[in-house]
């Protein structure tokens, strides 16, 4: 296999990963944020809703969860940029708390 063919194979294998990451981080977080704003309006009711419905506490709970997901993604993104910029690596054990470590040379 020539180096060019190897590069094409590598690009083909990883292009979908870049697409998914772009979709999740590029469009997914704003959609979650918009959903949180809508849920917050649902939780407030009255003038915050176009239907002037009664307040619903579940809306506030849903809004809080969505806001926490967005904030978590932003904080983890900043941690990732800082850690990799300092030559360290980051791992997720359990997908909640990232572990920053120095890779072996």
ABEGO torsion letter per residue (X at the ends): XBAAAAAAAAAAAAAAAAAAAAAAAAAAAAAAAAAAAAAAAAAAEEAABAAGBBBBAAAAAAAAAAAAAAAAAAAAAAAAAAAAAAGBBBBBBGGABBBBBBBBX
